[in-house]
Each structure stands twice: as C-alpha cells, then as structure tokens.
C-alpha cells in the first residue's frame, strides 16, 4: 500500500488527477473506472484543466461508472452517469461509445449485472480505478456485510449511507434504497487502484484501515490492503487520528 498525505484537499485532488493523467498518457487506450461522491469532484476539475491545457487526450481511452442507483437512467440528475457526465465526460474528448456503466432501468437486474461484467471482460478488464470511501468503509456500493459479492449485483443500501447521500437529493425520501454495484472481483482485478479521502468525516475509517492488522468484510475497504498496486491519497484532516504519519 502506497500512502500519500497532502496538506490540503486541493493537493489531494491534484495528486490523484496527475496520476490518472500520467496513466492515460502512458496507456492511451486504458479502461478507467471512476467514482462519484463529493470527494472526486476536485480531482475531476483538475483533470478538465489539464485536458484544456492540452496535457492529455481521452480520444482512445475508455471509462466506466462502477455503480448506479436502481431505477435512475443516464439522464436522471441524481444518477451517477449524469454525475460523471456533468463533472467530467462532457468536458473531455471521450468517444460516447467508450463510456458505460451498469443499466438499472430494465426489469431484469440479474441480466443487466451480467451484461456489465461481460462488457468489462470484453474490454479486457479495468486498468485504473479511482475510489472514494464511505464512512462505514464501503467501496463503490459494496456495503459492510458478512459476505461480499464477487460480481456486479444489486445492493441494499444501509440507512446511514442513504442518509449520507441524501445531500445530493432534495430529501432523504428520494434516495433510492438500492443500487447496482461492481463487485469485489473486478475491483481486485484492476491493475491499479487509487483511493482518495479528505476531511475529518473520513478520519475514523482511515484510522481503521491504516492501523488495523486484519481484513474484514464489515469494512470492505480493508480488503484493498491486499491489492498489489493500491495507493491511498488523503489530506491531513483525514489522517488526523493516525498515531504515526
Ligand atoms: C457513494 C458512492 C461511493 C463514494 C461514497 C463516498 O456511496 N457509491 O463511490 O465513495 O459515496 O462519497 P463522498 O465522496 O461524497 O464522501
């Protein structure tokens, strides 16, 4: 595990953006998997700036969304595809056919989940994932449970996560109770994983990951400690409970 602690959230965003852009420049056809949430927005702004400055070209790159709320289509303003399009895709030169995510609007979620996994396989697997982290340690929407699902699946969201994500909706009642998420297997098969975390609200889960000497399906992010190319970038606030930094 490679740990980078930055002074500010902006530095965290810049560092992650630089790493992603470097990777695209080295492997122009790579398959990226990018996250939603408040944490990566600054990183996406930095990527857009670098693109506008001519430092990177996404015309051959591919990118997927790792999760989506059940029932929200690509045009739904609270949907994750919409989020990615709003903050990133529309500002860059990805080809539309190279952007995809799980479809959650069909009446057969099992089939849609399989199709999503098949597409990832057909594309040759993920090269680089950018993850955020839920306060309870969930990654994408793999929630703390006794068992974690390997493949893409429909996940019941916890009350706490629904509450946390209500800030993106008009009211908590509008937050879908379920989402389709990429499974643990594809997260692990990614050649590289970058995780970003900022702010005091992430400090407890960061302490749990960094200072625990176990992996635990009730803290899904802890499994990433086993990934051979896992980089955690966090700001000082997120690192504030660590004994040694
Ligand atoms: C959601 C997403 C995760 C994200 C998490 C944290 O649950 N499915 O991918 O990491 O929120 O979001 P934030 O960055 O807003 O704290």
Boltz pocket constraint, residues with backbone or C-beta under 6 A from the ligand:
constraints:
  - pocket:
      binder: B
      contacts: [[A, 35], [A, 36], [A, 37], [A, 38], [A, 39], [A, 40], [A, 67], [A, 131], [A, 132], [A, 133], [A, 134], [A, 135], [A, 138], [A, 139], [A, 140], [A, 141], [A, 161], [A, 165]]
      max_distance: 6.0
